[in-house]
Amino acid sequence: MATVKGVSAFSAEQEAHALRKAMKGLGTDEDAIIETLTKLNVSQRQQVLITYKSTIGRDLIDDLKSELSGNFERVIIGLMTSTTMYDVHELRRALKGAGTDEGCLIEILASRTNAEIRHINENYKLQYGSTLEDDIVSDTSSMFRRVLVSLATGNRDEGTFVDEALAQQDAQALYEAGEKKWGTDEVQFMTILCTRNRCHLLRVFDVYRVIANKDVTDSIKSEMSGDLEDALLAVVKCMRNKPAYFAERLYKSMKGLGTDDSTLIRVMVSRAEIDMLYIRREFLAMYGKSLHSFIKGDCSGDYRKVLLRLCGGED
């Protein structure tokens, strides 16, 4: 359900030369760069990266960086980065940039699969010399830190088996850890929400609603606050409907005054080849306006052009 699918008759050399031509001489042909990079998929772009260097003897990323700027540059460099390394760079920026970007940490760690998290961990260590876990531990605190550390292990059960007795037990445990007692046993929430498989959790949420007479998200909102609340809500939302979670991330990045460009860029770049069509569908259903129209109204210039290409069509 991707909006960027790649091209079948693909010549890395041809595309490399097209990019060089777009940047050579006076002025830059931004349209040609957008056209070339958004028709290719991520593995084709990686081939172009290598071919550019072998046939032209220059570094494509360096050339792009010297020709482009601002948010448009961030999107283009994002597109030229492999899927795993893009997440690795974003996590590093979120941890070691100016101030911690908790939203980014939560979004990536709550939404990626075990295999994706494992690749992220391996590459993070290779790239930065420290482990992702070490950096999370040194940069975050208390229960929020523990949830991130748990998610960063990439150790969730990915089976589909629903143990009915355990589902009843888990729902009861969540109820007793939150609504039923004074104070909240946050560890109980973390253990259940961060390790059980998706099918099992969906059953737990149904049972919970019967026991507590309210949705688990409402309990999390009333029992927790701040980053911990955001993290656990993200986990529940990703389990229920990942495209809807991303639709909400996009909506919140653009609604109101100002734009959270980091989130907008990250979601558009990282989901274009995975589930962008589903995200668009959820966006329209949830907000009554198309993602396309939101981007159009919120961004401008080449930045808008490239995001609209990643978005695909108008709904």
ABEGO torsion letter per residue (X at the ends): XBABAEBABBBAAAAAAAAAAAABEBEBBAAAAAAAAAABBAAAAAAAAAAAAAAAGBBAAAAAAAABBEAAAAAAAAAABBAAAAAAAAAAAAAABBEBBAAAAAAAAAABBAAAAAAAAAAAAAAAGBBAAAAAAAABBEAAAAAAAAAAAGABBABABBBAAAAAAAAAAAAAABAABBEBBAAAAAAAAAABBAAAAAAAAAAAAAAAGBBAAAAAAAABBEAAAAAAAAAAAAAABAAAAAAAAAAAAABEBEBBAAAAAAAAAAAAAAAAAAAAAAAAAAAGBBAAAAAAAABBEAAAAAAAAAAEBBX
